[in-house]
């Protein structure tokens, strides 16, 4: 019986160690999950023509560093754009770099 009595005395210690390992693991998973969460947003290119803003084209969804980068640097229009995203004619053609707006209703 001595072996069994000793086992009963050691069991809470073993449970505490296992629970501690489980708690550390769950904590690590939670931290990893929260840190890997990227901010994402739908973006569109916009041009200011004669004081009015026109949505030129939808650019899709960007996340994290790409989102920050495209908002800061803008979008380079290749060629010339004559119509806005809805197909309406623009007052003047758009070329070059235009602003990018993300995460807003338009």
Secondary structure, 3 states (H helix, E strand, C coil): CHHHHHHHHHHHHHHHHHHHHHHHHHHHHHHHHHHCCCCEEEEEEEEEECCEEEEEEEEEEEEHHHHHHHHHHCEEEEEEEEECCCCCEEEEEEEEEEEEEECCCC
